[in-house]
Amino acid sequence: MLRIAVFVSGRGSNLKAIFDSIPDYMKNVKIQFVVSNKIACGALDFAEKNNIATFSISENKETESANNKLINYSKLKDEFEKSKIDLIVLAGFLKKIPDFFVQFYENRIINIHPALLPAFGGKGMYGMNVHKAVFKASAQVSGPTVHFVNTVYDTGKIIAQKAVDISDVNSPEEIAERVLKIEHQILPMVIKKISENKLIFKNNRVYLID
């Protein structure tokens, strides 16, 4: 069983895609926790309705002591270790994770980015910011990238990408809609491959095998 924790910041459409894929597509995967940088958001509501344990994360000590709903990354790591979390999935998580946490879970944190890295990545490049930049550049293709997380924004090894034709779009919103549909396919696929031990490192590259 691959035990995963999904990190979210918004409505949780990728969380829902993962959850909906589990019964038939990847039966040996379990969403153990959902973690957010917010106290309330659509993704947390979805998790709670489906009996998935949740955490809200903060590194602000004063905020933590004033609100017992919040947890810091050190305590979160302890909870993950107790529950034997195998993989952390960033699915629309908008905050940078502390270096110590990333280094402890080296090659066990993946992220989905809404553009074809290494283009249109880096600090501040998330959500609609990405699609606006892609549109402004008159890029003819875009698409999601699933990659490992390291200590620098959007520079970890790329695991999977899928190009989407955007040559006829009229707005960043159209790009976002097309890319999101593919995000909902590619992220569960990568998680499934990891659960089946079908992700390998070779020649300093990442390969998904059949």
C-alpha positions in Angstrom: 0.0 0.0 0.0 1.3 3.4 -1.0 0.3 5.9 1.7 0.2 9.4 0.4 -0.3 12.9 1.8 -1.8 15.5 -0.6 -0.9 19.2 -0.1 -3.5 21.7 -1.4 -4.4 25.4 -1.3 -7.6 25.8 -3.1 -10.7 23.9 -4.3 -8.8 20.6 -4.8 -9.7 19.5 -8.3 -6.5 17.5 -8.5 -7.1 16.0 -5.1 -10.6 14.9 -6.4 -9.0 13.4 -9.5 -6.6 11.4 -7.4 -9.4 10.3 -5.0 -11.7 9.3 -7.9 -8.9 7.3 -9.5 -8.2 5.1 -6.5 -11.1 2.6 -6.5 -10.5 1.2 -10.0 -7.2 2.6 -11.3 -4.8 2.4 -8.4 -6.3 0.2 -5.7 -3.0 0.0 -3.7 -2.9 3.8 -3.0 -4.4 5.4 0.1 -4.8 9.1 0.7 -3.8 9.2 4.4 -3.7 13.0 4.9 -4.7 16.2 3.2 -2.6 19.2 4.2 -3.2 22.9 3.5 -1.6 26.2 4.1 -5.2 27.4 4.9 -7.6 26.7 7.7 -10.5 26.6 5.3 -10.7 25.8 1.6 -12.7 23.6 -0.8 -10.0 20.8 -0.7 -10.2 20.5 3.1 -14.0 20.4 2.9 -13.7 17.6 0.4 -11.3 15.6 2.5 -13.4 15.9 5.6 -16.5 14.8 3.8 -14.6 11.7 2.7 -13.2 10.9 6.1 -9.6 11.9 5.3 -7.6 13.4 8.1 -6.5 17.0 7.6 -3.8 19.4 8.8 -3.4 23.1 8.3 0.2 24.1 8.2 2.0 27.2 9.6 5.5 28.3 10.4 4.2 31.4 12.4 4.8 30.4 16.0 2.4 33.1 17.3 -0.4 31.9 14.9 0.2 28.3 15.9 -0.1 29.0 19.7 -3.3 31.0 19.1 -5.0 28.4 16.9 -4.8 24.7 17.8 -5.9 23.8 14.2 -2.5 24.7 12.9 0.7 22.6 12.9 4.3 23.3 12.0 6.5 21.3 9.6 8.5 19.7 12.4 5.3 18.3 14.0 3.9 17.4 10.6 7.1 15.4 9.8 6.6 13.5 13.1 3.0 12.7 12.2 4.0 11.5 8.7 6.7 9.3 10.2 4.2 7.7 12.7 1.8 7.0 9.8 4.6 5.8 7.4 3.8 8.2 4.6 5.5 7.0 1.4 4.8 9.9 -0.9 3.9 13.6 -0.7 1.9 15.0 -3.6 1.7 18.8 -4.1 -1.6 19.3 -5.9 -2.0 23.1 -6.2 -0.1 23.9 -3.1 1.0 27.6 -3.2 3.6 27.8 -0.5 7.3 26.9 -0.6 8.1 24.0 1.7 11.1 24.4 4.1 14.4 23.0 3.0 14.8 20.6 5.9 11.4 19.0 5.1 12.2 18.7 1.4 15.6 17.2 2.1 14.2 14.7 4.6 11.7 13.5 2.0 14.2 13.6 -1.0 12.7 12.0 -4.1 9.4 11.4 -2.1 7.7 14.7 -2.9 6.2 15.4 -6.3 4.5 18.5 -7.7 2.2 19.2 -10.6 3.0 22.4 -12.5 0.6 23.9 -15.1 3.2 24.5 -17.8 5.9 22.6 -19.6 9.0 23.1 -17.4 11.7 24.3 -17.5 9.7 27.1 -19.2 7.3 29.3 -17.2 8.5 28.1 -13.8 10.1 29.7 -10.7 9.0 32.0 -7.9 5.5 33.5 -8.4 4.7 31.2 -11.3 1.7 29.4 -10.2 -2.0 29.1 -11.1 -3.3 31.8 -13.5 0.1 33.6 -13.3 1.5 30.8 -15.4 -1.3 30.8 -18.0 -1.1 34.6 -18.4 2.6 34.3 -19.0 2.2 31.5 -21.5 -0.6 33.5 -23.3 1.5 36.7 -23.4 4.5 34.8 -24.9 2.2 33.5 -27.7 3.3 30.0 -26.9 1.7 27.5 -29.2 1.8 24.5 -26.8 1.5 24.2 -23.1 0.6 21.4 -20.7 1.3 20.0 -17.2 4.5 18.8 -15.8 4.9 16.4 -12.8 8.3 16.7 -11.2 10.2 15.9 -8.1 10.5 18.8 -5.6 13.8 20.1 -4.5 14.8 23.2 -2.6 14.5 25.5 -5.6 11.2 26.4 -7.2 10.3 24.1 -10.2 13.8 22.7 -10.8 13.5 19.1 -9.6 13.8 16.2 -12.0 10.9 16.0 -14.5 8.9 12.8 -14.2 6.2 13.3 -16.9 4.8 16.0 -19.2 2.1 16.2 -21.8 1.8 18.9 -24.5 -1.5 20.5 -25.2 -2.2 22.5 -28.4 -3.1 26.1 -27.5 -2.5 27.6 -30.9 -6.1 28.7 -31.2 -6.9 30.1 -27.7 -8.2 33.5 -27.1 -7.4 33.9 -23.3 -5.3 32.6 -20.4 -8.5 31.1 -19.1 -8.9 28.8 -22.1 -5.3 27.6 -21.6 -6.1 26.9 -17.9 -9.1 24.9 -18.8 -7.3 22.7 -21.4 -4.3 22.1 -19.2 -6.3 21.3 -16.1 -8.1 18.4 -17.9 -4.7 16.9 -18.6 -3.5 17.5 -15.1 -6.3 15.3 -13.9 -5.0 12.5 -16.1 -1.2 12.8 -15.7 -1.0 13.1 -11.9 -2.9 9.9 -11.1 -0.9 8.1 -13.8 2.4 9.1 -12.1 1.1 8.1 -8.6 0.0 4.8 -10.0 3.5 4.2 -11.6 5.2 5.0 -8.3 2.8 2.6 -6.4 3.8 -0.1 -8.8 7.6 0.6 -8.5 7.6 1.6 -12.2 9.6 4.8 -11.7 13.3 4.4 -12.1 16.4 6.7 -12.2 18.9 6.0 -15.0 21.6 8.1 -16.6 20.6 11.0 -14.4 17.1 10.9 -15.8 13.7 9.7 -14.6 11.9 7.0 -16.5 8.4 5.6 -16.2 8.4 1.9 -17.3 5.6 -0.4 -18.4 
